[in-house]
Amino acid sequence: MANIGTQNRVPKPDRKKNRRGRLVRVWNRLVQWVETGLYWALYALRAARAFCRGMFSIIEQMQPTVRALCIAVACVAVLGGVLSIRPALQLMTAKKVTLSDDGLAVEVRTHSGTVADLLMEYNIVLGEGDVVYPELADPVAGGCEVLVRRAVPVSVSADGQTRRISLLNGTVGKALYLAGVTVDADDIVTPALTEPVTSGMEITVSRVQISTEVEQRRLKYRVTYQDDDDLYIGTEEMVKQGSEGVKEVTLRVVTVDGVETERTVVSEEVVEPAQNRVVAQGTKPTPTPKPTATPKKTASTTKKATNTPKPTKSAAPKKTPDPDKKQASDVTDNTITVDGKTYTYEKTLSVMITAYTHTGRKTSTGVWPSVGTVAVDKSVIPYGTKLYIPGYGFGVAQDTGVSGNHIDVFFDTEAECNQFGRKRDRTIYILGD
């Protein structure tokens, strides 16, 4: 019984025999080409020899002058043909290549073997960051395209230094990476990191530092007043001495390239509260002394004793009263007592009282303001007038800035001004000299 598997099996090809047969066929074809070339070469030589013989026979029949001219022309033609063989061969064997330099594309012919040789042939110089496709070592083939892409120059300024780099394309963030500059979320980058780079772009990095500082600040005390029925009006007495407090203030400080640009308060905590000053202010009216009794005239007694006749009223002329002098009946005891001392005042005035503090300028009378300086309307209270102001003390009219029955008293601090506030319909005393 036949083995079916053995009959249907395809024998493996002999690779050595196939390779030997292929080589034999190639050799035979080369021999055939060489024989054909030799045949046509011999044919061309025979034709050239026959042509030369015919030409020589014709030249021999010519006159000597014509013969020499023909020989010269023939030599020039042969020499020109020989010299033009190489350019013709170069022109026939030159490769057509498309050369594109930064978007400008031209078609050129070249015998260069590599891309580097092609660029050198056409004087194309590469700068830092420029890229060539294909690579410089790649061979140049006919019909290929050589692409040169120029890098974009930019400058990066950071940390007091300026770096100049070149890159093909990308964003400001890529330029910073190539320049070796790192930034964090707080730094300021101009232009923005996502902005595409352009030729000649100037990129600036400003370093931002955020820190926290803790300061201790003073808390000014306030002056409070309380009425005291045991003290006379215009009298003040210290009840409790004030003291300043302390508070801790947490600040957020922002610096840009070492220069502070922002300082904001984050939180405040009172470590030691301020103790207000308490001043008692008298409300007890100042007692008015009783007027001294005028002694009775003794004219009538003298009259009785001497029996002098009574003069008639018409004998003495009637005197006109002097309007500038007060009569005895109009005189009152215009005095106030402050801290045990008695002061005479010319008149009282009902005014509104406010407070002000330092403005950085002198008063309208040319002096620097201090406690006791009072701003007035000089048409109501002349400059230099001495005043006593309950709740404030003694003062002198030395400044202006108010009008009518309104005065402005001076304090050293704004806190004291706020504490004093605005007082309406208060009686002040115009003191005498």
C-alpha positions as CSV (number, residue, x, y, z in Angstrom):
1,M,0.0,0.0,0.0
2,A,1.5,3.4,-1.1
3,N,2.2,6.1,1.5
4,I,0.0,9.0,0.6
5,G,1.8,11.5,2.8
6,T,5.1,10.7,1.1
7,Q,3.7,11.0,-2.4
8,N,2.0,14.5,-1.8
9,R,5.0,16.0,0.0
10,V,6.7,18.9,-2.0
11,P,10.5,18.6,-2.0
12,K,12.4,21.6,-0.5
13,P,14.2,23.8,-3.1
14,D,18.0,23.7,-3.2
15,R,19.0,27.2,-2.3
16,K,22.6,26.7,-3.4
17,K,21.6,25.5,-6.8
18,N,19.2,28.5,-7.2
19,R,21.9,31.0,-6.2
20,R,24.4,29.4,-8.6
21,G,21.9,29.6,-11.5
22,R,21.2,33.2,-10.8
23,L,24.8,34.1,-10.9
24,V,25.3,32.3,-14.1
25,R,22.4,34.2,-15.7
26,V,23.8,37.6,-14.5
27,W,27.3,36.7,-15.9
28,N,25.9,35.7,-19.2
29,R,24.0,38.9,-19.5
30,L,27.1,41.0,-18.6
31,V,29.1,39.1,-21.2
32,Q,26.3,39.8,-23.8
33,W,26.4,43.5,-22.9
34,V,30.1,43.7,-23.3
35,E,30.1,41.9,-26.6
36,T,27.4,44.2,-27.9
37,G,29.3,47.2,-26.7
38,L,32.5,46.0,-28.3
39,Y,30.7,45.3,-31.5
40,W,29.2,48.8,-31.7
41,A,32.5,50.4,-30.7
42,L,34.3,48.6,-33.5
43,Y,31.6,49.6,-35.9
44,A,31.9,53.2,-34.8
45,L,35.7,53.1,-35.2
46,R,35.3,51.7,-38.7
47,A,32.8,54.4,-39.6
48,A,35.0,57.1,-38.2
49,R,38.0,55.7,-40.1
50,A,36.1,55.6,-43.4
51,F,34.8,59.2,-42.7
52,C,38.4,60.4,-41.9
53,R,39.7,58.8,-45.1
54,G,37.0,60.4,-47.2
55,M,37.7,63.7,-45.6
56,F,41.5,63.4,-46.1
57,S,40.9,62.6,-49.8
58,I,38.8,65.6,-50.2
59,I,41.2,67.8,-48.3
60,E,44.1,66.5,-50.5
61,Q,42.3,67.8,-53.6
62,M,41.9,71.3,-52.1
63,Q,44.3,74.1,-52.4
64,P,46.8,74.5,-49.6
65,T,45.1,77.6,-48.1
66,V,41.7,76.0,-48.0
67,R,43.1,72.8,-46.7
68,A,44.8,74.5,-43.8
69,L,41.6,76.4,-42.9
70,C,39.6,73.2,-42.9
71,I,42.1,71.4,-40.7
72,A,41.9,74.3,-38.2
73,V,38.2,74.3,-38.1
74,A,38.1,70.5,-37.6
75,C,40.6,70.8,-34.7
76,V,38.5,73.5,-33.0
77,A,35.4,71.4,-33.5
78,V,37.0,68.3,-32.0
79,L,38.5,70.3,-29.1
80,G,35.1,71.9,-28.3
81,G,33.4,68.5,-28.4
82,V,35.9,67.1,-26.0
83,L,35.6,70.0,-23.6
84,S,31.8,69.9,-23.7
85,I,31.6,66.3,-22.9
86,R,32.0,66.7,-19.1
87,P,29.5,69.6,-18.7
88,A,27.0,67.7,-20.8
89,L,27.5,64.6,-18.7
90,Q,27.1,66.7,-15.5
91,L,24.0,68.3,-16.8
92,M,22.6,65.0,-17.8
93,T,23.4,63.4,-14.4
94,A,22.5,66.3,-12.1
95,K,19.7,65.7,-9.6
96,K,16.7,68.0,-9.3
97,V,16.1,69.0,-5.6
98,T,13.6,71.4,-4.0
99,L,15.4,73.5,-1.4
100,S,13.2,75.4,1.1
101,D,14.9,77.9,3.5
102,D,12.5,79.4,6.1
103,G,9.5,79.3,3.8
104,L,11.3,80.3,0.6
105,A,11.4,77.3,-1.8
106,V,13.4,77.0,-5.0
107,E,14.3,74.1,-7.4
108,V,18.0,73.5,-7.9
109,R,20.2,70.9,-9.6
110,T,23.1,69.4,-7.7
111,H,25.7,66.6,-7.7
112,S,26.0,66.8,-3.9
113,G,26.0,63.5,-2.2
114,T,24.6,64.6,1.2
115,V,22.4,67.3,2.6
116,A,25.4,68.9,4.2
117,D,27.2,69.2,0.9
118,L,24.0,70.6,-0.7
119,L,23.8,73.4,1.9
120,M,27.5,74.2,1.5
121,E,27.2,74.3,-2.2
122,Y,24.5,77.0,-2.0
123,N,26.1,78.8,0.9
124,I,23.4,78.2,3.4
125,V,24.6,78.7,7.0
126,L,22.7,77.2,9.9
127,G,22.3,79.1,13.2
128,E,21.8,78.0,16.8
129,G,18.5,76.1,17.0
130,D,18.0,75.8,13.3
131,V,16.7,72.4,12.0
132,V,17.2,70.7,8.7
133,Y,15.0,67.9,7.2
134,P,16.3,65.4,6.2
135,E,19.4,65.3,8.5
136,L,22.7,66.6,7.3
137,A,24.2,63.1,6.9
138,D,21.4,61.8,4.7
139,P,22.0,61.3,1.0
140,V,20.4,63.6,-1.6
141,A,18.1,61.9,-4.0
142,G,16.5,63.3,-7.2
143,G,13.1,64.8,-6.6
144,C,13.6,65.1,-2.8
145,E,12.9,68.3,-0.7
146,V,15.4,69.7,1.7
147,L,13.7,71.9,4.4
148,V,15.5,74.4,6.5
149,R,13.6,75.8,9.5
150,R,15.0,78.9,11.2
151,A,14.8,79.3,15.0
152,V,13.3,82.4,16.6
153,P,15.6,84.6,18.8
154,V,14.2,85.7,22.2
155,S,15.7,87.1,25.4
156,V,14.8,86.0,28.9
157,S,15.5,88.4,31.8
158,A,15.3,86.9,35.3
159,D,17.2,87.1,38.6
160,G,19.2,90.1,37.3
161,Q,20.5,88.3,34.3
162,T,19.5,88.3,30.6
163,R,19.8,85.1,28.5
164,R,19.4,85.0,24.7
165,I,18.1,81.7,23.2
166,S,16.7,80.5,19.9
167,L,13.8,78.1,19.4
168,L,11.8,76.9,16.4
169,N,8.4,77.6,17.9
170,G,6.5,77.2,21.1
171,T,5.3,79.3,24.0
172,V,6.9,81.5,26.6
173,G,6.9,78.6,29.0
174,K,9.1,76.6,26.5
175,A,11.5,79.5,26.1
176,L,11.9,79.7,29.9
177,Y,12.5,75.9,30.0
178,L,15.2,76.1,27.4
179,A,16.8,79.1,29.2
180,G,16.9,77.1,32.4
181,V,14.6,79.5,34.3
182,T,12.1,78.0,36.7
183,V,9.1,79.9,38.0
184,D,6.4,79.3,40.7
185,A,2.8,80.2,41.0
186,D,3.5,83.6,42.6
187,D,6.1,84.8,40.1
188,I,5.0,87.3,37.4
189,V,5.9,86.4,33.9
190,T,5.5,88.9,31.0
191,P,4.2,87.9,28.5
192,A,2.0,85.1,29.8
193,L,3.4,81.5,29.8
194,T,0.9,80.4,27.2
195,E,1.8,83.3,24.8
196,P,3.5,82.0,21.5
197,V,7.0,83.3,21.0
198,T,7.8,85.8,18.2
199,S,11.1,87.0,16.8
200,G,12.9,89.4,19.2
201,M,10.4,88.9,22.0
202,E,11.6,90.1,25.5
203,I,10.5,87.8,28.3
204,T,10.7,89.2,31.9
205,V,10.3,87.2,35.1
206,S,9.7,89.1,38.3
207,R,10.3,87.1,41.5
208,V,7.4,87.5,44.0
209,Q,7.9,86.6,47.7
210,I,5.1,86.6,50.2
211,S,6.0,86.6,53.9
212,T,4.2,87.2,57.2
213,E,5.3,89.7,59.8
214,V,4.0,90.3,63.3
215,E,4.1,93.8,64.8
216,Q,3.2,95.1,68.2
217,R,1.3,98.4,68.1
218,R,0.2,100.7,70.9
219,L,-3.4,101.2,71.7
220,K,-4.1,104.8,72.7
221,Y,-6.3,105.3,75.7
222,R,-9.4,107.5,75.5
223,V,-10.3,110.4,77.8
224,T,-13.7,110.1,79.3
225,Y,-15.5,112.7,81.4
226,Q,-18.0,112.3,84.2
227,D,-20.1,114.9,85.9
228,D,-19.3,115.7,89.6
229,D,-21.7,117.7,91.7
230,D,-19.0,118.4,94.3
231,L,-16.8,120.4,91.8
232,Y,-17.6,123.8,90.6
233,I,-18.2,124.5,86.9
234,G,-14.9,124.8,85.0
235,T,-13.1,122.6,87.6
236,E,-11.7,119.2,86.5
237,E,-10.1,116.5,88.6
238,M,-8.3,113.4,87.6
239,V,-10.1,110.3,88.7
240,K,-8.1,107.6,87.0
241,Q,-4.9,107.8,85.0
242,G,-5.1,106.2,81.6
243,S,-2.6,103.7,80.2
244,E,-1.8,102.6,76.6
245,G,-2.5,99.0,75.6
246,V,-0.7,96.6,73.2
247,K,-2.0,94.7,70.2
248,E,-0.3,92.2,67.9
249,V,-0.9,92.8,64.2
250,T,-0.2,90.0,61.6
251,L,0.8,91.5,58.3
252,R,1.1,89.9,54.8
253,V,4.1,91.4,53.0
254,V,4.6,91.1,49.3
255,T,7.9,91.9,47.6
256,V,8.6,91.9,43.9
257,D,12.3,91.5,43.0
258,G,13.2,92.6,46.5
259,V,11.0,95.7,46.6
260,E,8.0,95.8,48.9
261,T,4.9,96.4,47.0
262,E,2.1,95.5,49.4
263,R,1.6,95.3,53.1
264,T,-1.9,94.3,54.3
265,V,-3.3,93.4,57.8
266,V,-4.3,89.8,58.1
267,S,-5.4,89.7,61.7
268,E,-5.2,91.7,65.0
269,E,-5.2,90.5,68.5
270,V,-5.3,92.7,71.6
271,V,-2.6,91.5,74.0
272,E,-3.1,94.2,76.7
273,P,-6.2,96.4,76.5
274,A,-5.9,100.2,77.0
275,Q,-7.1,101.8,80.2
276,N,-9.2,104.9,79.7
277,R,-8.4,108.1,81.5
278,V,-11.4,109.3,83.7
279,V,-11.7,113.0,84.4
280,A,-14.3,114.5,86.7
281,Q,-15.9,117.7,85.4
282,G,-17.6,120.0,87.8
283,T,-21.3,120.8,87.5
284,K,-21.7,122.8,90.7
285,P,-22.5,126.5,90.0
286,T,-19.9,129.0,91.2
287,P,-21.3,131.0,94.1
288,T,-21.8,134.7,93.3
289,P,-20.7,137.0,96.2
290,K,-23.2,139.4,97.5
291,P,-22.7,143.0,96.4
292,T,-21.2,145.3,99.0
293,A,-23.7,147.7,100.5
294,T,-23.2,151.3,99.5
295,P,-22.9,153.6,102.6
296,K,-25.5,156.2,103.0
297,K,-24.6,159.7,102.3
298,T,-24.1,162.0,105.3
299,A,-25.3,165.1,103.4
300,S,-28.6,165.3,105.3
301,T,-26.8,165.1,108.7
302,T,-24.4,167.7,107.8
303,K,-27.3,169.7,106.5
304,K,-29.0,169.5,109.9
305,A,-25.9,170.4,111.8
306,T,-24.8,173.3,109.8
307,N,-28.2,174.4,108.8
308,T,-26.9,174.8,105.2
309,P,-29.6,175.7,102.8
310,K,-30.5,172.9,100.3
311,P,-29.5,173.7,96.8
312,T,-32.1,173.7,94.2
313,K,-32.0,171.1,91.5
314,S,-31.7,173.7,88.9
315,A,-28.5,175.0,90.5
316,A,-26.4,172.0,89.3
317,P,-26.5,171.0,85.6
318,K,-27.8,167.5,84.8
319,K,-24.9,165.2,83.7
320,T,-25.4,163.0,80.7
321,P,-24.4,159.4,81.6
322,D,-21.3,158.1,79.8
323,P,-22.4,155.1,77.7
324,D,-18.9,153.5,77.9
325,K,-18.9,153.3,81.7
326,K,-21.2,151.0,83.6
327,Q,-23.2,152.5,86.3
328,A,-22.9,151.1,89.8
329,S,-26.1,149.3,89.5
330,D,-25.0,147.4,86.3
331,V,-21.8,146.1,87.8
332,T,-21.8,142.3,88.5
333,D,-19.1,140.0,89.9
334,N,-17.9,138.3,86.6
335,T,-15.6,135.7,88.0
336,I,-15.0,132.0,87.7
337,T,-12.9,129.8,90.0
338,V,-10.7,127.1,88.4
339,D,-8.4,124.9,90.5
340,G,-8.9,127.3,93.5
341,K,-8.0,130.4,91.5
342,T,-10.4,133.1,90.6
343,Y,-10.4,134.6,87.0
344,T,-12.4,137.6,85.8
345,Y,-14.2,137.2,82.5
346,E,-15.6,140.0,80.3
347,K,-18.5,138.0,78.8
348,T,-19.8,134.6,78.0
349,L,-20.6,133.2,74.6
350,S,-22.7,130.3,73.5
351,V,-20.9,128.3,70.8
352,M,-20.5,125.0,69.1
353,I,-17.2,123.3,70.0
354,T,-15.3,120.8,67.8
355,A,-11.7,119.5,67.8
356,Y,-8.8,119.2,65.4
357,T,-5.2,118.0,65.4
358,H,-1.9,118.4,63.5
359,T,-2.2,119.3,59.8
360,G,1.5,119.8,59.1
361,R,1.1,123.6,58.8
362,K,1.3,126.6,61.1
363,T,-1.7,128.4,62.3
364,S,-3.0,131.5,60.5
365,T,-1.2,133.6,63.1
366,G,2.2,132.0,62.1
367,V,2.7,129.8,65.2
368,W,2.8,126.0,65.4
369,P,-0.4,124.7,67.0
370,S,-0.3,123.1,70.5
371,V,-2.7,122.2,73.2
372,G,-4.5,125.5,74.1
373,T,-4.6,126.7,70.5
374,V,-8.2,127.6,69.5
375,A,-9.5,128.3,65.9
376,V,-12.1,131.0,65.8
377,D,-14.0,133.3,63.5
378,K,-11.9,136.5,64.1
379,S,-14.9,138.7,63.4
380,V,-16.6,137.1,66.4
381,I,-13.5,136.5,68.6
382,P,-10.4,138.5,67.8
383,Y,-7.0,136.9,67.6
384,G,-5.2,136.8,70.9
385,T,-8.3,136.6,73.0
386,K,-7.9,134.4,76.1
387,L,-10.7,131.9,76.6
388,Y,-11.8,129.4,79.2
389,I,-13.6,126.4,77.7
390,P,-15.3,124.0,80.2
391,G,-14.3,120.5,79.4
392,Y,-11.1,121.6,77.6
393,G,-9.4,124.3,79.7
394,F,-7.7,127.6,78.9
395,G,-7.0,128.6,75.4
396,V,-6.0,131.4,73.1
397,A,-7.6,132.4,69.8
398,Q,-4.7,131.8,67.3
399,D,-6.1,130.1,64.3
400,T,-9.1,130.3,61.9
401,G,-11.1,127.9,59.7
402,V,-14.5,128.2,61.3
403,S,-17.3,130.8,61.0
404,G,-19.8,132.4,63.4
405,N,-20.3,131.1,66.9
406,H,-18.1,128.0,66.3
407,I,-14.7,127.3,67.8
408,D,-12.2,124.4,67.1
409,V,-9.9,123.3,69.9
410,F,-6.6,121.6,69.3
411,F,-5.5,118.1,70.6
412,D,-2.2,116.3,70.0
413,T,-3.8,113.1,68.7
414,E,-6.8,112.2,66.5
415,A,-8.0,109.8,69.1
416,E,-8.4,112.6,71.6
417,C,-10.3,114.6,68.9
418,N,-12.7,111.7,68.4
419,Q,-13.2,111.3,72.1
420,F,-13.9,115.1,72.5
421,G,-16.5,114.9,69.6
422,R,-18.9,117.8,68.8
423,K,-20.5,119.9,71.5
424,R,-23.4,122.2,70.8
425,D,-24.7,125.2,72.7
426,R,-21.8,125.3,75.2
427,T,-21.0,128.4,77.2
428,I,-17.4,129.7,77.0
429,Y,-15.8,132.5,78.9
430,I,-14.0,135.5,77.3
431,L,-11.3,136.3,79.9
432,G,-10.0,139.8,80.6
433,D,-6.3,140.8,80.1
